[in-house]
Amino acid sequence: MEEASDFVARKRCKSIGRRRWTRPGHRLIAAHLSVAIGLCVALQPAFLGRFVQGVRYASLAHGERSSRLRTQAVSQPEDFELSEKIDVYTRSSEDSLQSRTEVGVPAMSESEEHNRYQEATFDGAADFFASPAATPPDVVPRMQRIARTCQFNDDTKILDVATGTGALLPYFSEAGARLDKLTGVDLSQGMLTYAMEKFPMATFSKADINDFYPDDSHRGGPVYFDRIIFNAVFGNLFNQAATLKHVSTLLEANGLVVISHPLGRKWLRDVLHKKDPRMVPHDLPSEVALRNLIVTENLDLEVLTVDDEEDFYCAVLRLK
C-alpha cells in the first residue's frame, strides 16, 4: 500500500522540498479527491478529462491555503488508468485513518468520521463543482424539472440541504423562488464559499443538517420552512430516517420534503455506491421502501409522489 501511494504521488506531483508525500494528511487529500472523481465518472465522457485536470488544480490550491502541502501538478502518463488512481487513493484513505490512531488523535464517533470524510472530499473538489463542467447540458433539463416539482412562489421559505456551490439555485429562481428566502446548509466550507460569492442574497450555514436549528430571534421566533430539499445527497446521509425525523420538525404545516437526484437511483447505486460505499452508504428508496420507512420510523410525513426513472429520481413528501 505504501509503495502504491508513493508511485501515484511521484507520477502526479513534483514535491517542493521533499521527494514524495510522506505525511498522512497528504495521502488523505488524495483519497478524498479520488472519491470526487467517482462522483462524475459516469456523467459524460467529454467532461471527464476536464474534471481530472480540475482536480489537480484543486489539490494544488488546497496545499497553498494550508501551507502544509505545496506541490506542482504534472501530467499523468498515458498508460495510468483512472480506475487505478481511484483504487490506490481509496486504499490510501484507509491507511490515513489508521494513522490517526497511531499518533494518538482522539477517536471520532461513526457519524463524526462519516461527516469528516464527506467534508474533506467536497472541500477538495469545490473548484470543480463550481465550474460549468459539473453540470453537463443534458443534466440541465432534469435540474429544471426538480425545481418545478418544488412548486415555489414568492413566499416560499426554502432549506436546501447540502447546497454545495449552489448548483440548483439558478433553477429555483427560474421556477419562481426568491433566493433571499433560501437557506443553504452544507458540511463543506469550500463549497459554501462559492455559493456565498455567487448568491449573496441567500443565507448559508456550515452545519450537519441533523444539528441544524435555525432561528430568527431578531424577528421574535423560530424559522420554519415550506420546502426542504435533498438534491444529490440523500444517499450520502449517515442516517436517513433520523434526518427525515429531524427536518420534519422544521417544516411549516403542509410543507414539503423533496428528495431528488438528476442522474437517478440506478446510477447512484451502480456507480457511486459501488465505487465508495463509505461516501454513499445508502440507496435512494423506492416508493415501497419510502412508505415502509415512514411507517417503521413513525415519521410525521406522507408520500405524495415518487418519480423513479432510469436517469431521474424525485420523491415528494408532505408533513401530515
Steps between C-alpha positions, in 0.01 A plus 500: 500500500783741588677425172178555301437835667859610432466398137192714453658793680815491287299478181257779589713752685847652519546574867653825623761421764414126506527211255162344584188542713583360840244657729168319564308819422642507148374152427160589650463796261575272207247245627221754529567643157472151351149463637405826333623352172256214555216748546529612139654201324167399342364844423637540149834388356566835339517665841721242671831633372418852617398364839830317555689814404285705736572261784874553451457875535269453800768294674759769435270777623418308816869457573574868455221596741608259771878554454548134587486355151676696224520309175503571130266301275656306215351290220392140557661231284273380221486144632398584855127425507249709695367190675851425629524847652165462673589158643839617628349811661226297668760275661699808597194644677474194723872527575466864602213424738714234663774761546262708715502223758876461479567866583248504783223708344177453703261256337195643328151356508380328183286796404785746563738291291237479226452877498876566502542277197220680313633842597858437391392341172286792391741761633761351270269491197326836551682665209365242259144506631496877462593469132260463204639151436325374816158536335506350149238640259293181500458525878361856493141400403492259793614771739223722363250217551605462864456874555153497344400206720567716808208733409654826615336838536615840628435403862659154500762458772759248380760283672747353249684214672856442372465808285863468389604780265134588442455290185121491527444863598479646147233243415313577823496865397374411152219298662378797706701478822639807673857428597488746790262249658741210454733347758771265380671253734816304422787324678759642260625853551681474168171445319317765702763763420402480134127503582534811717693682228247415228181547704555770765125548540459149647596378848756223545608294798782248542331225700389140515130508417426288806647774722341787310245703698435833327367793694380844415545663837511852360142442385395330819475131414625187325515455125295227337534401138245434227744289296793287616700362209750215488651503152779253420569442870244262650719195433793672676315550829624308801147418621217574258217432745650719773549783252140481375375498858704810579405704193132422551524716814621790283206493258205735485154343490455322166870557427676273251819295509646440153759222455658503155790393284536615137683180400263254665502223755665239279799726428543579868493133593703355214764774473544707816405242764696226327809720469497622860231374741650716774424810301155386384387240756132492401279454199222739411180338626244353264143611558427183699816541708421864565148423620633220721764732646235755595288235671790321672655820633163662580586811301255790476518489122299353215606409147340708225694392190808298405648532150750215485630488144810366327687831519289710737372476856268735686287420805266750665390461862261721694471573871187335637 
